[in-house]
Amino acid sequence: MIKEFRNFIAKGNVMDLAVGIIIGAAFTAIVQSLVNDLINPVIGLILGGIDFTSMYVVLSGDVPAGASLEAARESGAAIFAYGAFLTACINFLIIAWVVFLLVKAVNRIKDAAVEKGEPVPNAPKGPTQEELLTDIRDLLKPREV
């Protein structure tokens, strides 16, 4: 079992995936900081100095007036935290846009490699139709009487 696990980990795809996850986690932290520290304050300024990330509506329960989102959550009241949801949506859109740009760049590099005539790794080609027919003919020859 240990040998199989070692072979599994040694495969290139597994290591590429691990690196991608680590970089993705670091990138997510950067995007969260971008949204929380740069974008949300600008949107708040446009809305009149309101920090919309902590905006919520109390659906049921008692929450002191002017309480923060964290205090409202800790009070046990049912709240509709639309500001936090908007922040998560902005984070998603930024990450999706960057992933789109990365995929587009990789595709452009692949297309440039094909145009230059550089070999692009493909699956090994099988025998041609003529080669298969020749093999079949050669196998059937001993049967002819």
C-alpha positions as CSV (number, residue, x, y, z in Angstrom):
1,M,0.0,0.0,0.0
2,I,2.9,2.4,0.8
3,K,4.5,1.7,-2.6
4,E,1.2,2.4,-4.4
5,F,0.8,5.6,-2.4
6,R,4.4,6.7,-3.3
7,N,3.7,6.0,-7.0
8,F,0.5,8.0,-6.8
9,I,2.2,11.0,-5.2
10,A,5.1,10.8,-7.6
11,K,2.8,11.3,-10.6
12,G,3.1,14.8,-12.2
13,N,-0.6,15.6,-12.1
14,V,-0.8,15.1,-8.3
15,M,2.1,17.4,-7.7
16,D,0.7,20.0,-10.2
17,L,-2.6,19.9,-8.4
18,A,-0.9,20.4,-5.0
19,V,1.0,23.4,-6.2
20,G,-2.2,24.8,-7.8
21,I,-4.1,24.5,-4.5
22,I,-1.3,26.2,-2.5
23,I,-1.0,29.0,-5.0
24,G,-4.8,29.3,-5.1
25,A,-5.0,29.6,-1.3
26,A,-2.4,32.3,-1.3
27,F,-4.1,34.1,-4.2
28,T,-7.5,33.9,-2.4
29,A,-5.9,35.8,0.5
30,I,-4.7,38.5,-1.8
31,V,-8.1,38.8,-3.4
32,Q,-9.8,39.0,0.0
33,S,-7.4,41.8,1.0
34,L,-8.0,43.6,-2.3
35,V,-11.8,43.5,-1.8
36,N,-11.9,44.2,1.9
37,D,-9.1,46.8,2.0
38,L,-9.4,48.6,-1.3
39,I,-12.7,47.9,-3.2
40,N,-15.2,47.9,-0.3
41,P,-14.0,51.2,1.2
42,V,-14.4,52.9,-2.2
43,I,-17.9,51.4,-2.5
44,G,-18.6,52.5,1.0
45,L,-17.4,56.0,0.2
46,I,-19.8,56.1,-2.8
47,L,-22.6,55.0,-0.6
48,G,-21.9,57.8,1.9
49,G,-19.3,56.4,4.2
50,I,-21.1,53.1,5.0
51,D,-19.1,49.9,5.4
52,F,-21.5,47.7,3.4
53,T,-19.6,44.4,4.3
54,S,-21.3,44.5,7.8
55,M,-24.8,45.4,6.5
56,Y,-27.5,43.1,7.6
57,V,-31.2,43.0,8.3
58,V,-32.6,41.3,11.5
59,L,-35.2,38.7,10.5
60,S,-36.1,37.7,14.0
61,G,-34.7,38.1,17.4
62,D,-33.3,41.0,19.4
63,V,-30.2,42.8,18.3
64,P,-29.2,46.1,19.9
65,A,-29.4,49.1,17.5
66,G,-26.2,49.8,15.7
67,A,-24.6,46.4,16.7
68,S,-21.9,45.0,14.4
69,L,-22.5,42.0,12.2
70,E,-20.4,39.8,14.6
71,A,-22.4,41.0,17.6
72,A,-25.7,40.3,15.8
73,R,-24.6,36.8,14.9
74,E,-23.4,36.2,18.5
75,S,-26.8,37.3,19.8
76,G,-28.4,34.3,18.2
77,A,-30.9,36.4,16.1
78,A,-31.7,35.3,12.6
79,I,-30.0,37.9,10.3
80,F,-29.9,38.4,6.6
81,A,-26.2,39.4,6.1
82,Y,-26.4,40.8,2.5
83,G,-23.2,42.8,2.9
84,A,-21.1,39.8,3.5
85,F,-22.8,38.0,0.6
86,L,-21.9,40.9,-1.7
87,T,-18.3,40.8,-0.6
88,A,-18.2,37.1,-1.3
89,C,-19.6,37.7,-4.8
90,I,-17.0,40.4,-5.5
91,N,-14.3,38.0,-4.4
92,F,-15.7,35.3,-6.7
93,L,-15.9,37.6,-9.7
94,I,-12.3,38.7,-9.3
95,I,-10.9,35.2,-8.9
96,A,-13.0,34.0,-11.9
97,W,-11.7,36.9,-14.0
98,V,-8.1,36.1,-13.1
99,V,-8.5,32.4,-13.8
100,F,-10.1,33.3,-17.2
101,L,-7.1,35.5,-18.0
102,L,-4.7,32.7,-17.0
103,V,-6.5,30.1,-19.2
104,K,-6.5,32.6,-22.0
105,A,-2.7,33.2,-21.7
106,V,-2.0,29.4,-21.6
107,N,-4.1,28.8,-24.7
108,R,-2.3,31.7,-26.5
109,I,1.1,30.1,-25.6
110,K,-0.1,26.7,-26.9
111,D,-1.4,28.2,-30.1
112,A,2.0,30.0,-30.6
113,A,3.8,26.7,-30.1
114,V,1.6,25.0,-32.7
115,E,2.2,27.9,-35.2
116,K,6.0,27.7,-34.8
117,G,5.8,24.0,-35.6
118,E,6.9,22.9,-32.1
119,P,5.6,19.5,-31.3
120,V,2.6,19.5,-29.0
121,P,2.4,16.4,-26.8
122,N,-0.4,14.2,-28.1
123,A,-1.5,10.7,-27.5
124,P,0.6,8.2,-29.5
125,K,-0.8,7.6,-32.9
126,G,-2.0,4.1,-33.7
127,P,-1.5,2.2,-36.9
128,T,-2.9,3.6,-40.2
129,Q,-5.8,1.9,-41.9
130,E,-3.5,0.5,-44.5
131,E,-1.3,-1.1,-41.9
132,L,-4.3,-2.7,-40.2
133,L,-5.6,-4.1,-43.5
134,T,-2.1,-5.4,-44.3
135,D,-2.0,-7.2,-41.0
136,I,-5.4,-8.7,-41.5
137,R,-4.4,-9.9,-45.0
138,D,-1.3,-11.5,-43.6
139,L,-3.2,-13.2,-40.9
140,L,-5.8,-14.6,-43.3
141,K,-3.2,-15.8,-45.9
142,P,-2.4,-19.1,-44.2
143,R,-6.2,-20.0,-44.3
144,E,-6.5,-19.7,-48.0
145,V,-6.5,-23.1,-49.6
